[in-house]
Amino acid sequence: MTDPWAELLADLGPIERFPTVDEMHVFVAEMGAAHPDLVTVAEVGRSRGGDAIQLLSITPPDGAGAAGAVLVVGQPHPNEPIGMATIVTLCERLLSNRAALQAMGVSWHFVPCVDPDGTRLNEGWFGGPWTREHYARHFFRPASDAQVEWTFPFSTEGFSVAAPLPETLALMAAIDRVRPQVLSSLHNGEMGGAYFYAEPGADDLYPRLASLCADHAIPLHCGEAETPVSTELAPAVYSVPTAQQLFDLAASVGIDPSAIVTGASSHEYAQRHGPTFGVVVELPYWRDARADDVTPDRSGHSRRDVVLASVDLQETSVARIRAMFDAARPLPPSPFKDAVEGFLKMAESGYAEAERQQARDDPGFDRPATVAEVFGGKDNVHAFRLRLGGMLLRALPADAPTRAEVEETFDGWCAESAADNQSEAIPIADLVAVQGGAILATARHVFS
């Protein structure tokens, strides 16, 4: 028999668009009806909007599966639909190859869409065109305190968060039911390169994750880490940040922890059932060769200069969005208004000072900046502006007096992003192959 771990996702055909929430519901029902001996479907909760959150479980034939359980979570952030396409593909391939399913000896569990309400607000860009402006104009992402991934119960040193969202409660129920040894939360970046979060000490796994990206011409993210609390385990592979680390970071720079600590992660919650190997797959929609270019940038600036300049420009952008948001008040209630307000609150909390402090004090920032670091610093600003600018436009009534000003500012930011653009859209099938391959590689590492 061929190697099921390595060949399960071979020869994927084209995938033209990302699935919608309704399409995922239909898919789950069809899989349950077509494979009643292998598939069980359970409703583990309901969203704030009343949509069902489901757990699809695939058990190997003939009682296999004693090696353990894998839980895969789609849409922990609703602007990240690569995971839904990956779940569809993995389920189809597992169920069409019973010999491979049995040979792996693992039970597979999927929460296809844990945030259906937020996902519906992104569906306007799921079929293209694959431009950053179109994406931003149809973009939605809730503020941190309304995100499934980081609102699990957490307490420390007189500080606690203990009001999980309905969607978080549903994911808690799925974790409690499955008790996974592997938990893969499927995330997406936007522009540039891929990166991963994984457990320390898995040195044989990290090169496999990188090689998946190389196989599909997706550059690695070799710029700054997403959070200053993560440890680099290998190129573009980082330790999973914890709520305690974020709390300690807030305390170290003297800011209110509630501004950046909205709860623990799904990975932390899963640990209560025993050791859980967490893997997070962060893939871009657009690849840019600068993302993994570690040669010195021609500007001659230090890494410190680049980070400080990026933080300064980000704060200027925050001030501009804040001014437009306040000038538009009162805005009618909407998830877009709440999201912009929440992201502004976090951006104004003093979190930027933690980045400044690290850049000023760490001697590792003395060296010349790389091309990847310069690219990443600029793109972080583009991403923030376009995300919040797009949501602010969606929050504004059509006849709002400030709409013309916001449109003009947003158009200018789109033009600046386009002028700096050297990217191309990545075929969805390549993204699915890498994300699904990373799940399989991690499961093989744990169970083989």
C-alpha positions as CSV (number, residue, x, y, z in Angstrom):
1,M,0.0,0.0,0.0
2,T,1.2,3.5,-0.8
3,D,1.8,6.0,2.0
4,P,-1.6,7.4,3.0
5,W,-0.2,10.3,5.0
6,A,1.8,11.6,2.1
7,E,-0.5,10.8,-0.8
8,L,-4.0,11.5,0.5
9,L,-4.1,15.0,-1.0
10,A,-2.2,14.3,-4.2
11,D,-3.5,15.6,-7.5
12,L,-6.0,18.1,-6.3
13,G,-8.1,19.7,-9.0
14,P,-8.8,23.4,-9.3
15,I,-10.9,25.1,-6.6
16,E,-12.5,28.3,-8.0
17,R,-14.0,29.8,-4.9
18,F,-14.4,29.4,-1.1
19,P,-17.5,27.7,0.2
20,T,-20.3,29.6,1.9
21,V,-21.9,28.8,5.2
22,D,-25.0,27.4,3.6
23,E,-22.8,25.2,1.3
24,M,-20.9,23.9,4.3
25,H,-24.3,22.9,6.0
26,V,-25.3,21.1,2.8
27,F,-21.9,19.4,2.6
28,V,-22.1,18.1,6.2
29,A,-25.6,16.7,5.6
30,E,-24.5,15.0,2.4
31,M,-21.5,13.4,4.0
32,G,-23.6,12.1,6.9
33,A,-26.2,10.6,4.5
34,A,-23.7,9.1,2.1
35,H,-21.5,7.5,4.8
36,P,-23.7,6.5,7.7
37,D,-21.3,3.8,8.8
38,L,-18.3,6.2,9.1
39,V,-19.7,9.6,9.7
40,T,-21.6,11.1,12.7
41,V,-22.9,14.6,12.9
42,A,-23.7,16.4,16.1
43,E,-24.8,19.9,16.8
44,V,-22.5,21.3,19.5
45,G,-24.0,24.7,19.8
46,R,-25.7,27.7,18.1
47,S,-24.2,31.0,17.0
48,R,-25.3,34.4,18.4
49,G,-27.5,34.6,15.2
50,G,-29.0,31.2,15.8
51,D,-27.0,29.2,13.2
52,A,-26.1,25.6,13.9
53,I,-22.4,24.9,14.8
54,Q,-21.7,21.2,13.9
55,L,-19.2,18.6,14.6
56,L,-18.5,16.1,11.8
57,S,-16.7,13.0,13.0
58,I,-15.1,10.3,10.8
59,T,-14.3,7.0,12.5
60,P,-12.1,4.4,10.7
61,P,-13.8,1.1,9.7
62,D,-13.4,-2.1,11.7
63,G,-13.0,-0.4,15.0
64,A,-9.7,1.3,14.1
65,G,-8.9,4.7,15.5
66,A,-7.5,3.7,18.9
67,A,-4.3,5.7,18.2
68,G,-6.1,9.0,19.0
69,A,-8.2,11.8,17.7
70,V,-7.6,14.9,15.6
71,L,-9.8,17.9,15.8
72,V,-9.8,20.5,13.0
73,V,-11.5,23.8,13.4
74,G,-12.6,26.0,10.5
75,Q,-13.4,29.7,10.6
76,P,-12.0,30.6,14.1
77,H,-11.7,34.0,12.3
78,P,-14.5,34.6,9.8
79,N,-12.3,36.2,7.1
80,E,-10.2,33.1,6.9
81,P,-12.1,30.6,4.7
82,I,-9.2,28.5,3.4
83,G,-10.0,26.2,6.3
84,M,-13.5,25.5,5.1
85,A,-12.1,24.5,1.6
86,T,-9.5,22.3,3.4
87,I,-12.1,20.6,5.5
88,V,-14.2,19.8,2.5
89,T,-11.2,18.3,0.7
90,L,-9.9,16.3,3.7
91,C,-13.3,14.8,4.4
92,E,-13.9,13.9,0.8
93,R,-10.5,12.3,0.5
94,L,-10.7,10.4,3.8
95,L,-14.2,9.0,3.0
96,S,-13.3,8.0,-0.6
97,N,-10.2,6.0,0.6
98,R,-11.3,3.7,3.3
99,A,-8.0,1.8,3.1
100,A,-6.1,5.0,3.9
101,L,-8.5,5.9,6.7
102,Q,-8.0,2.5,8.3
103,A,-4.2,2.5,7.8
104,M,-3.9,5.9,9.6
105,G,-5.8,4.5,12.6
106,V,-7.0,7.9,13.8
107,S,-10.4,9.3,14.3
108,W,-11.0,12.6,12.5
109,H,-13.3,15.4,13.8
110,F,-14.1,18.7,12.1
111,V,-16.0,21.8,13.2
112,P,-16.5,23.1,9.6
113,C,-17.5,26.6,10.5
114,V,-17.4,27.8,14.1
115,D,-18.3,31.4,13.3
116,P,-21.1,31.3,10.8
117,D,-22.5,34.8,11.5
118,G,-19.2,36.5,10.8
119,T,-18.4,34.2,7.8
120,R,-21.7,35.3,6.1
121,L,-20.4,38.9,6.4
122,N,-17.3,38.0,4.3
123,E,-19.0,35.9,1.6
124,G,-19.0,38.9,-0.8
125,W,-15.3,38.3,-1.7
126,F,-15.3,34.4,-1.6
127,G,-15.6,34.2,-5.4
128,G,-13.2,36.9,-6.3
129,P,-12.1,39.0,-8.1
130,W,-8.8,38.4,-6.2
131,T,-7.8,42.0,-5.5
132,R,-7.0,43.5,-2.2
133,E,-9.5,46.3,-2.6
134,H,-12.3,43.9,-3.4
135,Y,-11.3,41.9,-0.3
136,A,-11.3,44.9,1.9
137,R,-14.6,46.3,0.7
138,H,-16.3,43.0,1.7
139,F,-14.2,42.3,4.8
140,F,-15.4,41.6,8.3
141,R,-13.5,40.5,11.4
142,P,-14.9,41.0,14.9
143,A,-12.8,42.7,17.6
144,S,-10.8,40.4,19.9
145,D,-13.4,40.2,22.6
146,A,-15.9,38.9,20.0
147,Q,-13.6,36.3,18.4
148,V,-14.1,32.5,19.0
149,E,-10.4,31.7,19.2
150,W,-9.3,34.0,22.1
151,T,-12.4,34.0,24.4
152,F,-11.9,30.8,26.4
153,P,-12.0,31.2,30.2
154,F,-8.8,32.5,31.7
155,S,-7.7,33.8,35.1
156,T,-4.5,34.9,36.8
157,E,-3.3,37.2,39.5
158,G,-6.7,38.8,40.2
159,F,-7.6,39.1,36.5
160,S,-10.2,36.8,34.9
161,V,-12.2,36.4,31.7
162,A,-15.1,34.0,32.2
163,A,-17.9,34.9,29.7
164,P,-17.4,32.7,26.7
165,L,-19.3,33.5,23.5
166,P,-22.0,31.1,22.3
167,E,-19.6,30.1,19.5
168,T,-16.8,29.6,22.0
169,L,-19.1,27.4,24.2
170,A,-19.8,25.3,21.1
171,L,-16.1,24.8,20.5
172,M,-15.6,24.0,24.1
173,A,-18.2,21.3,23.8
174,A,-16.5,19.9,20.7
175,I,-13.2,19.8,22.5
176,D,-14.7,18.2,25.6
177,R,-16.4,15.5,23.4
178,V,-13.3,14.7,21.3
179,R,-10.5,15.2,23.8
180,P,-8.1,15.6,20.9
181,Q,-4.4,14.7,20.9
182,V,-4.0,17.0,17.9
183,L,-5.9,20.3,17.5
184,S,-5.5,22.2,14.3
185,S,-7.1,25.7,14.2
186,L,-7.1,26.8,10.5
187,H,-6.1,30.4,10.0
188,N,-5.1,32.6,7.1
189,G,-2.9,35.7,6.7
190,E,-3.3,37.9,3.8
191,M,-0.2,39.0,1.9
192,G,3.3,37.6,1.6
193,G,4.3,34.3,3.2
194,A,3.1,31.4,5.3
195,Y,3.9,30.7,8.9
196,F,2.9,28.2,11.5
197,Y,2.4,27.9,15.3
198,A,3.4,24.5,16.7
199,E,4.7,22.8,19.9
200,P,8.4,23.0,20.9
201,G,10.6,20.0,20.5
202,A,9.1,18.7,17.2
203,D,12.3,19.3,15.2
204,D,11.5,16.6,12.6
205,L,8.1,18.3,11.8
206,Y,9.2,21.8,11.1
207,P,11.1,21.1,7.9
208,R,8.1,19.2,6.6
209,L,5.9,22.2,7.1
210,A,8.4,24.4,5.2
211,S,8.7,21.9,2.4
212,L,4.9,21.8,1.9
213,C,5.1,25.6,1.2
214,A,8.1,25.1,-1.2
215,D,6.2,22.3,-3.0
216,H,3.4,24.8,-3.9
217,A,5.6,27.9,-4.4
218,I,4.3,29.7,-1.3
219,P,7.1,31.7,0.3
220,L,7.7,31.5,4.1
221,H,7.0,34.5,6.3
222,C,10.5,35.6,7.3
223,G,9.6,39.0,8.7
224,E,8.8,39.9,12.3
225,A,6.7,37.4,14.4
226,E,3.0,38.2,14.7
227,T,3.3,38.6,18.4
228,P,6.4,39.6,20.5
229,V,5.7,36.7,22.9
230,S,6.2,33.9,20.5
231,T,9.5,32.0,20.2
232,E,10.8,31.1,16.8
233,L,11.2,27.3,16.7
234,A,12.4,27.2,13.1
235,P,12.1,29.6,10.1
236,A,8.4,30.7,9.9
237,V,7.5,28.3,12.8
238,Y,6.6,29.9,16.2
239,S,5.5,28.7,19.6
240,V,1.8,29.1,20.3
241,P,1.3,32.3,22.4
242,T,-0.7,32.0,25.6
243,A,-3.0,34.3,27.5
244,Q,-0.6,34.3,30.4
245,Q,2.2,35.6,28.1
246,L,0.0,38.3,26.8
247,F,-1.0,39.3,30.4
248,D,2.6,39.4,31.4
249,L,3.4,41.6,28.3
250,A,0.7,44.0,29.3
251,A,2.0,44.2,32.8
252,S,5.5,44.8,31.6
253,V,4.6,47.9,29.7
254,G,2.0,49.2,32.2
255,I,-1.2,48.8,30.1
256,D,-4.6,47.5,31.1
257,P,-4.5,43.7,30.5
258,S,-8.1,43.7,29.4
259,A,-7.2,45.7,26.4
260,I,-5.2,42.8,24.9
261,V,-6.2,39.7,26.9
262,T,-9.8,38.7,26.0
263,G,-9.4,35.1,27.1
264,A,-7.4,31.9,26.5
265,S,-7.1,30.1,23.2
266,S,-8.7,26.8,22.1
267,H,-5.3,25.2,22.4
268,E,-5.0,26.2,26.1
269,Y,-8.5,24.9,26.8
270,A,-7.8,21.6,25.2
271,Q,-4.8,21.0,27.5
272,R,-7.2,20.3,30.4
273,H,-7.9,16.9,28.8
274,G,-4.2,16.0,28.6
275,P,-1.3,16.8,26.2
276,T,-2.6,18.3,23.0
277,F,-0.3,19.1,20.1
278,G,-1.5,22.3,18.6
279,V,-0.8,23.4,15.1
280,V,-2.0,26.6,13.5
281,V,-1.6,27.1,9.8
282,E,-1.4,30.8,8.6
283,L,-1.5,31.1,4.9
284,P,-1.6,34.2,2.6
285,Y,-4.1,34.7,-0.2
286,W,-1.4,36.5,-2.2
287,R,2.2,35.5,-2.4
288,D,5.0,38.0,-2.5
289,A,8.7,36.9,-3.1
290,R,9.9,39.6,-0.6
291,A,8.2,37.7,2.3
292,D,11.1,35.2,2.6
293,D,14.0,37.3,1.3
294,V,16.5,37.5,4.1
295,T,19.1,39.5,2.3
296,P,19.9,43.0,3.7
297,D,17.5,45.6,2.4
298,R,19.1,48.3,0.2
299,S,17.8,51.1,2.4
300,G,20.5,50.4,4.9
301,H,18.1,50.9,7.8
302,S,18.4,48.7,10.9
303,R,15.8,46.3,11.9
304,R,15.1,48.7,14.8
305,D,14.5,51.6,12.4
306,V,12.1,49.5,10.4
307,V,10.0,48.4,13.3
308,L,9.8,51.8,14.9
309,A,8.8,53.4,11.6
310,S,6.1,50.8,11.1
311,V,4.7,51.4,14.6
312,D,4.8,55.2,14.1
313,L,2.9,54.9,10.8
314,Q,0.4,52.5,12.3
315,E,-0.3,55.0,15.1
316,T,-0.8,57.7,12.5
317,S,-3.3,55.5,10.7
318,V,-5.1,54.7,13.9
319,A,-5.5,58.4,14.6
320,R,-6.9,59.0,11.1
321,I,-9.4,56.2,11.5
322,R,-10.4,57.4,14.9
323,A,-11.0,60.9,13.6
324,M,-13.2,59.6,10.8
325,F,-15.1,57.2,13.1
326,D,-15.8,59.9,15.7
327,A,-16.9,62.4,13.0
328,A,-19.4,59.9,11.7
329,R,-21.2,59.4,15.1
330,P,-23.8,58.5,15.8
331,L,-23.6,55.3,13.7
332,P,-26.5,52.9,13.5
333,P,-25.8,49.6,15.4
334,S,-24.0,47.0,13.3
335,P,-21.2,44.4,13.6
336,F,-19.0,46.6,11.5
337,K,-19.3,49.6,13.9
338,D,-18.6,47.3,16.8
339,A,-15.6,45.8,15.1
340,V,-14.0,49.2,14.2
341,E,-14.6,50.5,17.7
342,G,-13.1,47.4,19.2
343,F,-10.0,47.4,17.1
344,L,-9.4,51.1,17.7
345,K,-9.7,50.5,21.5
346,M,-7.0,47.8,21.3
347,A,-4.8,49.9,19.0
348,E,-5.0,52.8,21.4
349,S,-4.4,50.7,24.5
350,G,-0.6,51.1,24.5
351,Y,0.1,47.7,22.9
352,A,2.3,49.6,20.3
353,E,4.6,50.6,23.2
354,A,5.4,46.9,23.8
355,E,6.7,46.7,20.2
356,R,8.7,49.9,20.6
357,Q,10.2,48.7,23.9
358,Q,11.3,45.4,22.4
359,A,12.8,47.2,19.4
360,R,14.6,49.7,21.5
361,D,16.0,47.3,24.1
362,D,16.7,44.1,22.3
363,P,20.2,44.0,20.8
364,G,18.9,41.7,18.1
365,F,17.4,44.8,16.4
366,D,20.8,46.4,15.9
367,R,21.5,44.5,12.7
368,P,20.5,45.7,9.2
369,A,16.9,45.0,8.2
370,T,16.2,42.3,5.7
371,V,14.0,42.7,2.6
372,A,11.4,40.5,4.3
373,E,11.3,42.7,7.4
374,V,10.9,45.9,5.4
375,F,8.2,44.3,3.4
376,G,6.4,43.0,6.5
377,G,6.6,46.3,8.3
378,K,4.9,48.2,5.4
379,D,2.4,45.5,4.7
380,N,1.2,45.4,8.3
381,V,0.2,49.0,7.9
382,H,-1.5,48.4,4.5
383,A,-3.5,45.5,6.0
384,F,-4.7,47.4,9.1
385,R,-5.8,50.4,7.1
386,L,-7.7,48.5,4.5
387,R,-9.4,46.2,7.0
388,L,-10.6,49.0,9.2
389,G,-11.3,51.4,6.3
390,G,-13.4,48.8,4.6
391,M,-15.4,48.0,7.7
392,L,-15.9,51.7,8.4
393,L,-17.4,52.1,5.0
394,R,-19.7,49.2,5.6
395,A,-20.7,50.8,8.9
396,L,-21.7,54.1,7.3
397,P,-25.2,54.7,6.0
398,A,-25.2,55.5,2.3
399,D,-26.2,59.1,3.0
400,A,-23.7,59.7,5.8
401,P,-22.2,63.2,5.6
402,T,-18.7,61.8,6.2
403,R,-18.9,59.1,3.6
404,A,-17.2,61.0,0.8
405,E,-14.2,61.7,3.1
406,V,-13.9,58.1,4.2
407,E,-14.2,56.9,0.6
408,E,-11.4,59.3,-0.5
409,T,-9.2,58.2,2.4
410,F,-9.8,54.5,1.7
411,D,-9.2,55.0,-2.0
412,G,-5.9,56.6,-1.2
413,W,-4.9,53.7,1.0
414,C,-5.8,51.3,-1.7
415,A,-3.7,53.2,-4.2
416,E,-0.7,53.2,-1.8
417,S,-1.1,49.4,-1.3
418,A,-1.4,48.8,-5.0
419,A,1.8,50.9,-5.7
420,D,3.7,48.7,-3.3
421,N,2.2,45.5,-4.7
422,Q,4.4,42.8,-6.3
423,S,2.1,39.9,-5.5
424,E,-0.1,37.4,-7.2
425,A,-3.1,35.4,-6.0
426,I,-2.3,31.9,-4.9
427,P,-4.6,29.1,-6.4
428,I,-6.9,27.9,-3.7
429,A,-6.0,24.3,-4.4
430,D,-2.4,25.1,-3.5
431,L,-3.5,26.7,-0.2
432,V,-5.7,23.6,0.6
433,A,-2.8,21.3,-0.2
434,V,-0.5,23.1,2.2
435,Q,-3.0,23.5,5.0
436,G,-4.3,19.9,4.7
437,G,-0.8,18.6,4.3
438,A,0.3,20.4,7.5
439,I,-2.6,18.7,9.4
440,L,-1.6,15.3,8.1
441,A,2.1,15.9,8.8
442,T,1.3,16.9,12.3
443,A,-1.0,13.9,12.9
444,R,1.7,11.6,11.5
445,H,4.3,13.2,13.8
446,V,2.1,12.6,16.9
447,F,0.6,9.1,16.1
448,S,3.2,7.3,13.9
